[in-house]
Amino acid sequence: MFNLFKKKSLHEPLNLQIADVKKYDPIIIDSILKGIDCDYLPKGEGPFGSINNPIPVNGLLGEIKYLGKLRGKTGHAVFFHRIGSFKSTISEHLIDKYELVCNDSTQWSFLFFDMYHPRRSEKSPNGFSLTPYNEKLKMDIPFAYGVDFFMTDFPYSLPNELDRYYGTLGAFGRNAKKWLELYKFEKPDLIK
């Protein structure tokens, strides 16, 4: 009966998120687990997901899993790649910058992540939503339409990189290619 009032998480349970963190290099594990357990950084300034108000996540895998669950205004998943890491006034650590576009080409933007936190934020930036944790499968999305490194010719170079990155045998890249053939992807001037 008490479970009726318990808030359901958008991500897998904390113990599974921490298990992911414990797969990292020991040097980084401590920094991540000692980070603030939060949805928003307490001193964040500007829009959520901007360089001085980055999205708190738990490591590179946390970034990938968060972006894998992100949906645009039309409900479509996003293609993404990591631009690089940058200094911010909000954190002593570098902040990761990702370029993303919905796979129906409707939204193109940048998002910034602070990966030194024990869990992923339950909040989404303005204009986006997060798909909930799959209770039936007892797992979050195991892969996403993006990579944690920079790619030239994004998003058109993504199909080849996806299969190499996730170890899929062509199926994942073919699915991404289908979306790339279905829509025209032109970066807005604001993104160039």
Kinemage of the C-alpha trace (Angstrom):
@kinemage 1
@onewidth
@group {chain A} dominant
@subgroup {mainchain}
@vectorlist {calphas} color= white
{ca met a 1} P 0.000 0.000 0.000
{ca phe a 2} L 2.806 2.435 0.792
{ca asn a 3} L 4.304 1.932 -2.686
{ca leu a 4} L 1.353 3.912 -4.098
{ca phe a 5} L 2.926 7.128 -2.831
{ca lys a 6} L 6.528 6.319 -3.704
{ca lys a 7} L 7.776 8.396 -6.623
{ca lys a 8} L 8.865 6.252 -9.565
{ca ser a 9} L 12.321 7.011 -10.873
{ca leu a 10} L 12.919 7.881 -14.504
{ca his a 11} L 16.188 5.929 -14.329
{ca glu a 12} L 17.181 2.517 -13.026
{ca pro a 13} L 17.448 2.181 -9.215
{ca leu a 14} L 20.356 3.938 -7.514
{ca asn a 15} L 22.152 0.665 -6.691
{ca leu a 16} L 22.301 -0.162 -10.438
{ca gln a 17} L 23.506 3.347 -11.306
{ca ile a 18} L 26.266 3.018 -8.692
{ca ala a 19} L 27.170 -0.432 -10.067
{ca asp a 20} L 27.752 1.274 -13.448
{ca val a 21} L 30.012 3.843 -11.770
{ca lys a 22} L 32.057 1.111 -10.080
{ca lys a 23} L 33.089 -0.177 -13.533
{ca tyr a 24} L 35.159 2.999 -14.101
{ca asp a 25} L 38.809 3.545 -13.304
{ca pro a 26} L 39.237 3.685 -9.492
{ca ile a 27} L 40.627 7.221 -9.720
{ca ile a 28} L 37.324 8.518 -11.105
{ca ile a 29} L 34.941 6.366 -9.012
{ca asp a 30} L 35.616 8.295 -5.812
{ca ser a 31} L 35.070 11.688 -7.490
{ca ile a 32} L 31.725 10.555 -8.915
{ca leu a 33} L 30.410 8.913 -5.743
{ca lys a 34} L 31.389 11.939 -3.603
{ca gly a 35} L 29.516 14.304 -5.929
{ca ile a 36} L 26.257 15.987 -4.999
{ca asp a 37} L 23.169 13.743 -5.279
{ca cys a 38} L 20.898 16.190 -7.123
{ca asp a 39} L 18.644 16.903 -10.078
{ca tyr a 40} L 19.980 20.471 -10.475
{ca leu a 41} L 23.310 21.889 -9.345
{ca pro a 42} L 22.576 24.176 -6.368
{ca lys a 43} L 24.399 27.206 -7.805
{ca gly a 44} L 23.484 26.651 -11.436
{ca glu a 45} L 22.838 29.772 -13.496
{ca gly a 46} L 20.991 30.005 -16.792
{ca pro a 47} L 18.847 27.443 -18.580
{ca phe a 48} L 19.114 23.841 -17.408
{ca gly a 49} L 21.592 22.057 -19.665
{ca ser a 50} L 23.692 25.187 -20.342
{ca ile a 51} L 27.408 25.469 -19.487
{ca asn a 52} L 26.792 27.145 -16.119
{ca asn a 53} L 23.800 24.939 -15.285
{ca pro a 54} L 24.895 21.530 -16.606
{ca ile a 55} L 22.892 18.340 -16.220
{ca pro a 56} L 24.235 16.215 -13.334
{ca val a 57} L 24.973 12.625 -14.387
{ca asn a 58} L 27.214 9.753 -13.246
{ca gly a 59} L 30.138 9.431 -15.647
{ca leu a 60} L 30.333 8.999 -19.412
{ca leu a 61} L 27.905 6.078 -19.343
{ca gly a 62} L 25.528 8.309 -17.372
{ca glu a 63} L 25.706 10.884 -20.173
{ca ile a 64} L 24.972 8.225 -22.799
{ca lys a 65} L 22.089 6.714 -20.833
{ca tyr a 66} L 20.579 10.141 -20.129
{ca leu a 67} L 20.773 11.149 -23.796
{ca gly a 68} L 19.390 7.746 -24.822
{ca lys a 69} L 16.245 8.488 -22.810
{ca leu a 70} L 15.886 12.081 -24.016
{ca arg a 71} L 12.973 12.881 -26.337
{ca gly a 72} L 12.207 16.081 -28.218
{ca lys a 73} L 8.895 17.922 -28.468
{ca thr a 74} L 7.674 15.486 -31.133
{ca gly a 75} L 8.551 12.470 -28.966
{ca his a 76} L 11.518 11.428 -31.108
{ca ala a 77} L 14.863 10.223 -29.782
{ca val a 78} L 18.019 12.264 -30.374
{ca phe a 79} L 21.191 11.725 -32.370
{ca phe a 80} L 24.229 13.061 -30.480
{ca his a 81} L 27.994 13.286 -30.251
{ca arg a 82} L 30.363 14.845 -27.738
{ca ile a 83} L 31.956 18.101 -28.847
{ca gly a 84} L 34.510 18.186 -26.017
{ca ser a 85} L 35.078 19.269 -22.417
{ca phe a 86} L 35.045 22.875 -21.202
{ca lys a 87} L 35.639 24.996 -18.096
{ca ser a 88} L 32.602 26.348 -16.277
{ca thr a 89} L 32.064 28.705 -13.359
{ca ile a 90} L 29.828 26.100 -11.689
{ca ser a 91} L 32.264 23.200 -11.237
{ca glu a 92} L 35.902 22.460 -10.494
{ca his a 93} L 35.616 19.657 -13.077
{ca leu a 94} L 35.410 20.021 -16.832
{ca ile a 95} L 31.885 20.070 -18.281
{ca asp a 96} L 31.087 17.916 -21.343
{ca lys a 97} L 29.334 19.508 -24.307
{ca tyr a 98} L 27.145 17.441 -26.638
{ca glu a 99} L 25.558 18.420 -29.921
{ca leu a 100} L 22.205 16.783 -30.539
{ca val a 101} L 19.388 16.723 -33.027
{ca cys a 102} L 16.083 14.859 -32.860
{ca asn a 103} L 16.025 11.975 -35.311
{ca asp a 104} L 13.127 13.658 -37.138
{ca ser a 105} L 15.404 16.752 -37.576
{ca thr a 106} L 13.028 19.029 -35.625
{ca gln a 107} L 15.269 20.211 -32.762
{ca trp a 108} L 18.985 20.922 -32.914
{ca ser a 109} L 20.859 22.056 -29.823
{ca phe a 110} L 23.775 21.732 -27.426
{ca leu a 111} L 23.594 20.315 -23.904
{ca phe a 112} L 26.227 20.395 -21.168
{ca phe a 113} L 26.825 17.674 -18.543
{ca asp a 114} L 28.636 17.513 -15.219
{ca met a 115} L 29.510 13.830 -14.876
{ca tyr a 116} L 30.719 13.892 -11.262
{ca his a 117} L 27.526 12.858 -9.466
{ca pro a 118} L 26.361 9.500 -8.054
{ca arg a 119} L 23.152 9.433 -10.124
{ca arg a 120} L 21.553 10.937 -13.212
{ca ser a 121} L 19.225 13.904 -12.980
{ca glu a 122} L 15.489 13.173 -13.161
{ca lys a 123} L 14.889 16.543 -14.851
{ca ser a 124} L 14.999 17.395 -18.534
{ca pro a 125} L 15.921 20.643 -20.280
{ca asn a 126} L 13.198 22.899 -21.632
{ca gly a 127} L 11.654 21.401 -24.784
{ca phe a 128} L 12.683 17.823 -23.911
{ca ser a 129} L 11.404 14.936 -21.800
{ca leu a 130} L 12.887 11.692 -20.460
{ca thr a 131} L 11.410 8.247 -21.071
{ca pro a 132} L 10.769 6.376 -17.826
{ca tyr a 133} L 12.649 3.358 -16.545
{ca asn a 134} L 11.253 0.163 -18.056
{ca glu a 135} L 9.776 -1.698 -15.065
{ca lys a 136} L 8.827 -4.688 -17.195
{ca leu a 137} L 12.343 -5.224 -18.560
{ca lys a 138} L 13.961 -3.996 -15.307
{ca met a 139} L 16.457 -1.937 -17.277
{ca asp a 140} L 17.144 1.379 -18.887
{ca ile a 141} L 17.927 1.699 -22.559
{ca pro a 142} L 21.172 -0.254 -23.145
{ca phe a 143} L 22.333 1.913 -26.070
{ca ala a 144} L 21.524 5.219 -27.705
{ca tyr a 145} L 21.834 7.035 -31.018
{ca gly a 146} L 25.117 8.695 -30.246
{ca val a 147} L 28.707 8.502 -29.094
{ca asp a 148} L 30.902 10.153 -26.469
{ca phe a 149} L 33.431 11.513 -28.969
{ca phe a 150} L 33.493 14.185 -31.676
{ca met a 151} L 32.459 13.286 -35.224
{ca thr a 152} L 32.863 15.315 -38.372
{ca asp a 153} L 29.802 15.425 -40.628
{ca phe a 154} L 27.374 14.870 -37.746
{ca pro a 155} L 24.789 13.300 -37.923
{ca tyr a 156} L 25.527 11.658 -41.301
{ca ser a 157} L 28.659 9.892 -40.047
{ca leu a 158} L 26.712 8.385 -37.144
{ca pro a 159} L 25.519 5.045 -38.663
{ca asn a 160} L 29.060 3.692 -39.104
{ca glu a 161} L 30.176 4.921 -35.689
{ca leu a 162} L 27.153 3.479 -33.865
{ca asp a 163} L 27.840 -0.119 -34.842
{ca arg a 164} L 31.530 0.214 -34.032
{ca tyr a 165} L 30.807 1.917 -30.673
{ca tyr a 166} L 28.083 -0.458 -29.443
{ca gly a 167} L 29.359 -3.609 -31.124
{ca thr a 168} L 26.110 -4.112 -33.019
{ca leu a 169} L 26.267 -5.989 -36.293
{ca gly a 170} L 24.890 -3.338 -38.602
{ca ala a 171} L 21.284 -3.250 -37.384
{ca phe a 172} L 21.653 -0.179 -35.214
{ca gly a 173} L 23.502 1.755 -37.905
{ca arg a 174} L 20.879 0.769 -40.497
{ca asn a 175} L 18.118 2.072 -38.232
{ca ala a 176} L 19.916 5.420 -37.819
{ca lys a 177} L 20.531 5.573 -41.580
{ca lys a 178} L 16.800 5.096 -42.180
{ca trp a 179} L 16.063 8.272 -40.169
{ca leu a 180} L 18.861 10.163 -41.935
{ca glu a 181} L 17.373 9.255 -45.324
{ca leu a 182} L 13.836 10.127 -44.240
{ca tyr a 183} L 14.570 13.719 -43.141
{ca lys a 184} L 16.857 16.552 -44.208
{ca phe a 185} L 19.351 17.510 -41.497
{ca glu a 186} L 20.626 21.073 -41.819
{ca lys a 187} L 22.250 22.788 -38.868
{ca pro a 188} L 20.574 26.067 -37.928
{ca asp a 189} L 22.866 29.129 -37.949
{ca leu a 190} L 22.721 29.231 -34.160
{ca ile a 191} L 24.438 25.810 -34.009
{ca lys a 192} L 27.090 26.301 -36.714
